[in-house]
Amino acid sequence: MSRIRALVLSGLGACLLLAGCGDGGPRDDAPHGPAAGCNVLLVSIDTLRPDRLSVYGHARSTSPHVDALAAEGVRFTRAFANAPCTAPSHMSLMTGLYPEAHGVKQWRKGANLRLSEDVPTLASSLAAAGYAAEAYTGGGNIRPELGFDKGFDVYETQLTEVDPIFDHAVEAIGRLAQGTRPFLVFVHTFAVHDPYMPPEDDLALFADPDYAGRIAHTDADLGVDAADRWKDRSHAFWERVDEHDPADVQHLKDLYDACIHHVDRRVGDLLDALARAGVADDTLVVFTADHGEEFLEHGGFKHNTAYEELLHVPLVMRFPSRMVGVPRGVVRDDVVRLVDVLPTLLEILGLPEPDETNGRSLLPMLRGRTMAPVFVFSQWMRGRYHTLRIEDQKLIQRWAGSDGSRLVEELYDLSTDPTEQRNLIDERPDLAEKLRARIGVLRGQAHELNERFATGVEVVLDDATRGQLEALGYLEH
């Protein structure tokens, strides 16, 4: 088991900013949001597609604890990521900025830039208001070196194990709840990321006992050591898969569902920890994911494209009991984006929004007001993908070729073709040009915004960290 713990001391200034700190009286500039001073629990399950959750209509009961969370809050049916990959998507979640604006990319050999110090994050905004902030994560592409630790007092990465992430987060909730400061706890896990390796008791609930294929779900069955390079384990897993065998494809989905069931149980442990500590009614809970996963919808597995199965993500929010005018147990079909999470949380908590953000607060919507429709702009800079969805019209751009000079485009009408099977790029040149021009404008605005920030410091990795990232399959190109 490999574990890295990064401690960032918040200093005396955080205490001085805490409402009522010192004389116990209210401050004139104290936050006045509907849940000012409440705690925040933010949970992101890497690689989780919503249609495999029972609360999103999956026939199997994969997510009873998330289902219960949604029954007490708001579930968004059309939430979308702003990138189909981990690092830029999570940084968009944390900053409210498009990937080309915040500039954080997936790891690679060569230059890797940390988030600019000019860019505030959810954690740094809450820390400035006196919050204690701790993170328990799977590391990889959301390691502290890229700037994900900004604002956190504790930022812990757990590279090879799932359960310690939740064990440590449960302990942190109990400890922080005894303190005098409100808290932010961020939990992230690769528990449903490939290779899919659920515990036996979860797998037994979903797998066909008569499955006779070659797919393995333990390191022992793969014939590799758990400490081996992640990419070697992943290769050993996928080389046993016959994509032309329906039984193999179904077994992959069974493994994925079992992984979801396992992580759902651990999410239940987080919610139980809030209740035991007596802070459930004073905590805003957000459950989401950075992107989804493919199961041959477009000819492949994993997550290397920009189709809806990757950009569509779950988003569930449960609000503190003091919030009035916000219904519980409701479903919203409005289009929302991960860049909207930051401004929403800050308005709910009564904290100032950053000067620059590409998202908008969803609080008016949550209180029943009609909000203007929004577009979904997503980017994968290192994969050279840019996508724009306006209502049900979606354009995908990919810059291909060794020098990235060849533009490949796909155009879909999601109202009649929700699975993106019929490319209309040659049939609707007028629509394609409209979306193409808008992508150009959005990219220009994001690039201009990025230029206004101080350049992020280039990440210099020590040998141990470099080895751990290479073991996860990063830094390969």
Residue, then its C-alpha position, 0 to 999 in steps of 0.5 A: m500500500s502506497r500512501i502520501r499525505a500532504l499537509v498545508l497549514s492554513g495559519l492564523g489568518a483563517c481563524l481571524l476570518l471565522a465568523g464570530c471568532g474572538d469576541g463571539g459576536p457577529r461580524d458585519d461582513a459575515p456570510h448571509g447565504p441560506a446555509a452560511g457556516c454549514n459544512v460541505l461534503l463533496v464526493s466524486i466517484d471517478t469514471l461513474r456513468p449515471d445510467r448504472l445507478s439505480v436512482y438514475g433508472h438502472a434496473r439493478s439496485t447498485s446504489p441504495h445509499v445514493d438513492a436515499l441521498a437523492a430522496e432527501g435532496v435534488r437529483f439532476t438528470r442532465a448534468f455534464a462534465n466539462a472534460p471527459c478525463t480526470a484532471p481537467s474535469h476535476m479542476s473545472l469542478m473545483t474552479g468553475l472554469y473551462p479546461e482551457a481557462h484553468g490550464v490543468k491537463q492530464w499528466r505527461k512526460g515533459a512539462n506539467l503545470r500546476l494551477s496558477e496561484d491567481v485562480p481560487t478554488l472551492a477549498s481556498s475560498l472556504a479556507a479564506a472564510g475560516y473553514a477546515a478543509e481536508a481531502y482523501t483521494g485516489g491521487g493519480n491525475i488529481r495529485p497535489e502537485l497539480g494544484f488540487d491541494k490548494g486551500f486544503d489543510v490535509y490532502e491525502t492520496q491513496l494510490t492502491e487501496v479504496d477502503p482506506i480513503f473512506d476510512h480516513a474520511v470517516e475519521a476526519i468527519g468525526r474529528l472535524a465535527q468536534g471542532t469549532r470551525p465549519f469543514l469541507v471534506f472532499v472524497h475521491t476514489f477510482a473504485v469503479h475505474d478499470p480494471y474492475m475489481p470489486p470485492e467478492d460479496d459485491l460481485a456475487l450480487f451481480a455476476d452470472p455464477d455460470y460465467a465461464g469466460r477468461i475475464a479476471h477480477t483479482d490480482a491473483d487471477l490476473g497473475v500479477d502482483a498488486a504492486d505492479r505497474w497499473k498499466d501492466r495490470s490494466h493490460a492483463f485485464w483487458e487482454r482477456v476480454d473478447e469484445h465480440d463475446p456478449a457474455d464477456v461484455q455483460h460480465l464487464k458490466d457486472l463487474y462495473d455494477a459490483c464496483i459501484h455497489h461497493v463504493d455506494r456502501r462506502v458513501g453510506d458510511l460517510l453519510d452515517a458518519l455525519a449522522r453519528a457526529g450530529v452534523a448531518d442537518d448542518t452539512l451540504v452534501v454533493f455527489t458527482a463524478d468527473h466523467g463516465e465510461e464506454f461499453l462499446e457504444h462507439g466501438g470501444f471501452k474505457h474513456n477516450t472519446a467525447y460522447e455522451e456516455l463520457l460527458h453525462v455525469p451524476l449530480v445529487m445535492r442534499f441541503p442543510s435543514r436550515m435552507v428554506g424554499v428548496p424542495r427535497g426529493v425532487v428531480r431536475d431536468d435542466v441542463v447543468r454543468l460541473v462548472d456550476v457547482l462552485p458558484t452554487l456552493l459559494e452562494i448557498l454558503g454566502l461567500p463571494e464568487p471568484d471574479e472569473t468563472n464560467g459557471r453560474s449558481l443553480l440556487p435560483m433554479l433550486r428555489g423554483r425560478t426559471m433560468a435561461p438554458v445553458f450550453v455545455f462546452s467540454q474540452w480534453m486538451r491533451g486528447r485534442y477534443h472540443t465539444l459544444r452542445i446547445e440544446d440538443q445539437k452537439l458538435i465534436q471537434r478532434w484535431a488529429g494527425s501527428d501534428g494535430s493539424r487535421l480537423v475531424e468533426e461529428l455533428y449530432d441531433l440528440s433529440t432524435d439520435p441520443t446515442e450519437q450514431r448518425n453523423l450529420i456533418d455533411e447534411r447540416p453545414d449551416l448548423a455545423e458552422k454555427l457551432r464551430a464558430r461558437i467553439g472558436v469564440l469560447r476557446g478564445q475567451a478561455h485562452e484569454l482568461n488563462e493568459r490573464f492568470a500568472t503562469g502556473v509553476e512547472v511541476v518538478l517530480d521527485d523520483a518516488t512520485r514519478g515512479q508512482l505516477e508511472a506505475l499508474g500508467y501516466l507520464e508515458h508521452 
